[in-house]
Amino acid sequence: MIGTAIALIIMFAAAVPIGFALGMAPLVALEAQRIPLIVVAQAALESLDSFTLLAIPFYVMAGRIMLAGGMASRLVGLAAALVGWVRGGLGAAGVLTAMFFATISGSSSATAAAIGSILVPEMTKRNYPKPYAAAIVAASGEIGVIIPPSIPMVIYAVTVSESIGSLFLAGILPGLLIGFSLMGLIIVQSSMREYGDPTRFAPREIARDVVAATKRAALSLLMPIIVLGGIYGGIFTATEAAVVAAVYALILGLFIYKELKWRDLPDILAGSAKTSAIVLIIVAFASVFAYVLTTYQAPQAVAAWLTAVTASPLIFLLLVNGFLFIVGMFMETLAAIIILAPVLAPAAIAFGIDPIHFGTIVVVNLAVGMVTPPVGVNLFVACSISKLRMEQLMPPLLPFLATLILCLLIITYVPALSLALVR
């Protein structure tokens, strides 16, 4: 087992793609145990033989269609009308847009890319420093995997055999907490530093703008209502909901908004297939790694060690959060979930922690990792959009990271926040 860990670290250091590293590293342990290597293929294929995983390519495609079909720009317009009248309102509108977009895309990087391509150029025109605008994009992108639907929650549910619908419900209030906390931080910072244009409170103008923007975005706002309402109304499953989301976005973009052209579809489909393939390769080979952990009885060993270290669920959650935070800095989120969830979830249950609450903690914690160097995917998205280097982005990002960590602790130690809607 130690050899497997060393092999994995070496391959990460050598920049081997994470999916292949996760598939190759377990070969050491399998050979040591004289387990036939055909197990690698079997474990990988069995992990993908899941109806639930069919949701992933369709959520990815729905997000891409939204961006190309004009829905994202309409959501930005609505968010700007709602909060744009306060100092820092455009930055806060970016976070609010991320909350809207999160109800459809299920992806952090897709959310960051959707709002960043619109928000960063507009914010720089309005007297916001470009690194600050990029930091908002990186931080608010995290909401994309917390407010349902969420691809990491789908993976977690499949990995530990929990209800996807319950996990989706559990993410709603934590996602709102994070979103409104980031908006509050932006408004305070912008007021202190005089970011953005001077504002004027004119209720009639604000109401007129909100009504007009709501009319433009109304059909886009119907999408999460149809998807989530269909899931919880028992009309279709979470997987079928992903198909409904993609088809609805396609109809809006092609026939109603008419901003999506038929010639755009090959690029959208190819991009969706590429992203989905990357995700599913990671899922397949991370499952091989998880098989090795199970063979070596790692879940039982971790649970025994943690119960020996502490009998307090509060200390256990603190230890797990610290561990996951470090893991999230260096490992891709989906791979971390597949490898660690089967190890940590049984230990959490042994401490009397609700499995749905624990799943929410895991997803939120690893989502923070998407905003932390050296491998935070949202940082790369924000840097790519803004044409900035990572070191330029980090100083304005630190207050956002602190806010995200504070929200994580609240979510961890206030279970009702995750479980209120589930119950």
CORPE-V884707 format. One record per residue. RES is the residue in three letters. SS is DSSP state (H for helix, E for strand, L for the rest). BURIAL is + if it has 9 or more other ideal C-beta (glycine too) atoms within 8 Angstrom, else -. D_LAST is the distance of its C-alpha to the last C-alpha in Angstrom with 2 decimals. Layout:
{{RES;SS;BURIAL;D_LAST} {RES;SS;BURIAL;D_LAST}}
This chain:
{{MET;L;-;40.09} {ILE;H;-;41.75} {GLY;H;+;43.99} {THR;H;+;41.06} {ALA;H;+;39.62} {ILE;H;-;43.11} {ALA;H;+;43.66} {LEU;H;+;40.42} {ILE;H;-;41.39} {ILE;H;-;44.90} {MET;H;+;43.71} {PHE;H;+;41.36} {ALA;H;-;44.35} {ALA;L;-;46.53} {ALA;L;-;44.17} {VAL;L;+;43.50} {PRO;L;-;40.69} {ILE;H;+;37.44} {GLY;H;+;36.72} {PHE;H;+;40.17} {ALA;H;+;40.08} {LEU;H;+;36.96} {GLY;H;+;38.77} {MET;H;+;42.08} {ALA;H;+;41.14} {PRO;H;+;39.85} {LEU;H;+;43.27} {VAL;H;+;44.66} {ALA;H;+;42.30} {LEU;H;+;42.67} {GLU;H;+;46.44} {ALA;H;-;46.49} {GLN;L;-;44.62} {ARG;L;-;46.91} {ILE;L;-;43.97} {PRO;L;-;45.23} {LEU;L;-;44.41} {ILE;H;-;43.41} {VAL;H;+;40.03} {VAL;H;+;39.49} {ALA;H;-;39.81} {GLN;H;-;37.77} {ALA;H;+;34.79} {ALA;H;+;34.95} {LEU;H;+;35.17} {GLU;H;-;32.45} {SER;H;+;30.00} {LEU;H;+;30.77} {ASP;L;-;30.60} {SER;L;-;27.05} {PHE;L;-;26.03} {THR;L;+;23.09} {LEU;L;+;25.64} {LEU;H;+;27.38} {ALA;H;+;24.87} {ILE;H;+;26.55} {PRO;H;+;29.97} {PHE;H;+;28.67} {TYR;H;+;26.39} {VAL;H;+;29.45} {MET;H;+;31.70} {ALA;H;+;29.55} {GLY;H;+;29.74} {ARG;H;+;33.50} {ILE;H;+;34.11} {MET;H;+;32.31} {LEU;H;+;34.55} {ALA;H;+;37.70} {GLY;L;+;36.97} {GLY;L;+;36.77} {MET;H;+;33.06} {ALA;H;+;32.66} {SER;H;-;35.57} {ARG;H;+;34.15} {LEU;H;+;30.84} {VAL;H;+;32.97} {GLY;H;+;34.97} {LEU;H;+;32.00} {ALA;H;+;30.62} {ALA;H;+;34.16} {ALA;H;+;34.53} {LEU;H;+;31.35} {VAL;H;+;32.14} {GLY;L;+;35.65} {TRP;L;+;37.37} {VAL;L;+;36.41} {ARG;L;+;38.35} {GLY;L;+;36.76} {GLY;H;+;35.09} {LEU;H;+;36.02} {GLY;H;+;34.40} {ALA;H;+;31.22} {ALA;H;+;31.43} {GLY;H;+;31.45} {VAL;H;+;28.08} {LEU;H;+;26.68} {THR;H;+;28.23} {ALA;H;+;26.57} {MET;H;+;23.15} {PHE;H;+;24.28} {PHE;H;+;25.80} {ALA;H;+;22.82} {THR;H;+;20.91} {ILE;H;+;23.62} {SER;H;+;25.43} {GLY;L;+;23.04} {SER;L;+;25.90} {SER;H;+;26.87} {SER;H;+;30.60} {ALA;H;+;30.52} {THR;H;+;28.77} {ALA;H;+;31.33} {ALA;H;+;34.18} {ALA;H;+;33.21} {ILE;H;+;33.05} {GLY;H;+;35.79} {SER;H;+;38.41} {ILE;H;+;38.16} {LEU;H;+;37.27} {VAL;H;+;39.70} {PRO;H;-;42.90} {GLU;H;+;41.89} {MET;H;+;40.94} {THR;H;+;44.22} {LYS;H;-;46.07} {ARG;L;+;44.36} {ASN;L;-;45.54} {TYR;L;+;42.65} {PRO;L;-;43.83} {LYS;H;+;43.09} {PRO;H;+;41.56} {TYR;H;+;39.12} {ALA;H;+;38.15} {ALA;H;+;37.69} {ALA;H;+;35.54} {ILE;H;+;33.17} {VAL;H;+;33.00} {ALA;H;+;32.32} {ALA;H;+;29.58} {SER;H;+;27.73} {GLY;H;+;27.87} {GLU;H;+;25.23} {ILE;H;+;22.61} {GLY;H;+;23.43} {VAL;H;+;21.52} {ILE;L;+;18.39} {ILE;L;+;17.50} {PRO;L;+;16.89} {PRO;L;+;18.72} {SER;L;+;19.84} {ILE;H;+;22.49} {PRO;H;+;21.78} {MET;H;+;18.12} {VAL;H;+;19.64} {ILE;H;+;22.10} {TYR;H;+;19.67} {ALA;H;+;17.58} {VAL;H;+;20.95} {THR;H;+;22.34} {VAL;H;+;19.81} {SER;L;-;18.55} {GLU;L;+;14.89} {SER;L;-;13.06} {ILE;H;+;14.47} {GLY;H;+;12.04} {SER;H;+;9.06} {LEU;H;+;11.66} {PHE;H;+;12.77} {LEU;H;+;9.61} {ALA;H;+;9.58} {GLY;H;+;13.22} {ILE;H;+;13.27} {LEU;H;+;13.15} {PRO;H;+;15.27} {GLY;H;+;17.61} {LEU;H;+;18.08} {LEU;H;+;18.78} {ILE;H;+;21.36} {GLY;H;+;22.88} {PHE;H;-;23.47} {SER;H;+;24.72} {LEU;H;+;27.23} {MET;H;+;28.30} {GLY;H;-;28.96} {LEU;H;+;31.00} {ILE;H;+;33.03} {ILE;H;+;33.87} {VAL;H;+;34.99} {GLN;H;+;37.04} {SER;H;+;38.60} {SER;H;+;39.60} {MET;H;-;41.19} {ARG;H;-;42.99} {GLU;L;-;43.73} {TYR;L;+;42.19} {GLY;L;+;42.20} {ASP;L;-;44.20} {PRO;L;-;44.69} {THR;L;+;42.36} {ARG;L;-;43.07} {PHE;L;-;40.57} {ALA;L;-;41.59} {PRO;H;-;38.89} {ARG;H;-;40.66} {GLU;H;-;41.19} {ILE;H;+;37.61} {ALA;H;-;36.31} {ARG;H;-;38.81} {ASP;H;+;37.84} {VAL;H;+;34.09} {VAL;H;-;34.81} {ALA;H;+;37.16} {ALA;H;+;34.86} {THR;H;+;31.91} {LYS;H;-;34.24} {ARG;H;+;35.31} {ALA;H;+;31.80} {ALA;H;-;30.10} {LEU;H;+;30.27} {SER;H;+;28.99} {LEU;H;+;25.95} {LEU;H;-;25.29} {MET;H;+;24.80} {PRO;H;+;21.25} {ILE;H;-;20.29} {ILE;H;+;21.90} {VAL;H;+;20.48} {LEU;H;+;16.78} {GLY;H;+;17.02} {GLY;H;+;18.76} {ILE;H;+;16.26} {TYR;H;-;13.18} {GLY;L;-;15.67} {GLY;L;-;16.83} {ILE;L;-;20.28} {PHE;L;-;20.76} {THR;L;-;19.46} {ALA;H;+;18.95} {THR;H;+;22.58} {GLU;H;+;23.91} {ALA;H;+;22.19} {ALA;H;+;24.34} {VAL;H;+;27.41} {VAL;H;+;26.55} {ALA;H;+;26.21} {ALA;H;+;29.59} {VAL;H;-;31.34} {TYR;H;+;30.11} {ALA;H;+;31.28} {LEU;H;+;34.55} {ILE;H;+;35.21} {LEU;H;+;34.61} {GLY;H;+;36.82} {LEU;H;+;39.62} {PHE;H;-;40.00} {ILE;H;-;38.46} {TYR;L;+;38.80} {LYS;L;-;41.63} {GLU;L;-;41.38} {LEU;L;+;40.67} {LYS;L;-;43.83} {TRP;H;-;44.34} {ARG;H;-;46.27} {ASP;H;+;43.20} {LEU;H;-;41.26} {PRO;H;-;43.11} {ASP;H;-;42.30} {ILE;H;+;38.61} {LEU;H;+;38.38} {ALA;H;-;40.39} {GLY;H;+;38.34} {SER;H;+;35.06} {ALA;H;+;36.59} {LYS;H;-;37.85} {THR;H;+;34.57} {SER;H;+;32.70} {ALA;H;-;35.46} {ILE;H;+;35.18} {VAL;H;+;31.44} {LEU;H;+;31.91} {ILE;H;+;34.94} {ILE;H;+;32.91} {VAL;H;+;30.18} {ALA;H;+;32.94} {PHE;H;+;34.91} {ALA;H;+;32.08} {SER;H;+;31.05} {VAL;H;+;34.59} {PHE;H;+;34.18} {ALA;H;+;30.91} {TYR;H;+;32.87} {VAL;H;+;35.48} {LEU;H;+;33.00} {THR;H;+;31.65} {THR;H;+;35.27} {TYR;L;+;36.08} {GLN;L;-;32.99} {ALA;H;+;31.83} {PRO;H;+;28.15} {GLN;H;-;29.40} {ALA;H;+;31.96} {VAL;H;+;29.59} {ALA;H;+;27.14} {ALA;H;-;30.21} {TRP;H;-;31.65} {LEU;H;+;28.59} {THR;H;+;28.14} {ALA;H;-;31.87} {VAL;H;-;31.73} {THR;L;-;28.96} {ALA;L;-;26.76} {SER;L;-;24.56} {PRO;H;-;21.21} {LEU;H;-;22.05} {ILE;H;+;25.39} {PHE;H;+;24.04} {LEU;H;+;21.76} {LEU;H;-;24.81} {LEU;H;+;27.02} {VAL;H;+;24.75} {ASN;H;+;24.45} {GLY;H;-;28.22} {PHE;H;-;28.89} {LEU;H;+;26.71} {PHE;H;+;28.25} {ILE;H;-;31.68} {VAL;H;+;30.84} {GLY;H;+;29.48} {MET;H;+;32.84} {PHE;H;-;34.76} {MET;L;+;32.71} {GLU;L;+;31.21} {THR;H;+;27.41} {LEU;H;+;26.89} {ALA;H;+;29.46} {ALA;H;+;27.90} {ILE;H;+;24.49} {ILE;H;+;26.21} {ILE;H;+;28.43} {LEU;H;+;26.24} {ALA;H;+;22.72} {PRO;H;+;24.07} {VAL;H;+;25.83} {LEU;H;+;23.26} {ALA;H;+;19.99} {PRO;H;+;21.47} {ALA;H;+;22.66} {ALA;H;+;19.30} {ILE;H;+;17.86} {ALA;H;-;21.03} {PHE;L;+;20.24} {GLY;L;-;16.84} {ILE;L;+;14.96} {ASP;L;-;11.66} {PRO;H;+;13.11} {ILE;H;+;10.81} {HIS;H;+;11.51} {PHE;H;+;15.07} {GLY;H;+;15.45} {THR;H;+;14.71} {ILE;H;+;17.30} {VAL;H;+;19.76} {VAL;H;+;19.69} {VAL;H;+;20.02} {ASN;H;+;22.75} {LEU;H;+;24.71} {ALA;H;+;24.44} {VAL;H;+;26.32} {GLY;H;+;28.89} {MET;L;+;29.59} {VAL;L;+;31.07} {THR;L;+;33.12} {PRO;L;-;36.59} {PRO;L;-;38.20} {VAL;L;-;36.16} {GLY;L;+;33.51} {VAL;H;+;33.49} {ASN;H;+;32.65} {LEU;H;+;35.71} {PHE;H;-;37.92} {VAL;H;+;36.60} {ALA;H;+;37.22} {CYS;H;+;40.61} {SER;H;-;41.62} {ILE;H;+;40.87} {SER;H;+;42.49} {LYS;L;-;45.34} {LEU;L;+;44.74} {ARG;L;-;45.01} {MET;H;+;42.16} {GLU;H;-;43.95} {GLN;H;-;44.21} {LEU;H;+;40.49} {MET;H;+;39.40} {PRO;H;-;40.59} {PRO;H;+;38.60} {LEU;H;+;35.57} {LEU;H;-;35.31} {PRO;H;+;33.68} {PHE;H;+;31.01} {LEU;H;+;30.44} {ALA;H;-;30.18} {THR;H;+;27.56} {LEU;H;+;25.50} {ILE;H;+;25.81} {LEU;H;+;24.80} {CYS;H;+;21.61} {LEU;H;+;20.98} {LEU;H;+;21.44} {ILE;H;+;19.05} {ILE;H;+;16.30} {THR;H;+;17.36} {TYR;H;-;17.47} {VAL;L;-;14.62} {PRO;L;-;11.52} {ALA;H;-;9.35} {LEU;H;+;11.05} {SER;H;+;9.62} {LEU;H;+;6.06} {ALA;L;-;5.61} {LEU;L;-;5.48} {VAL;L;+;3.79} {ARG;L;-;0.00}}
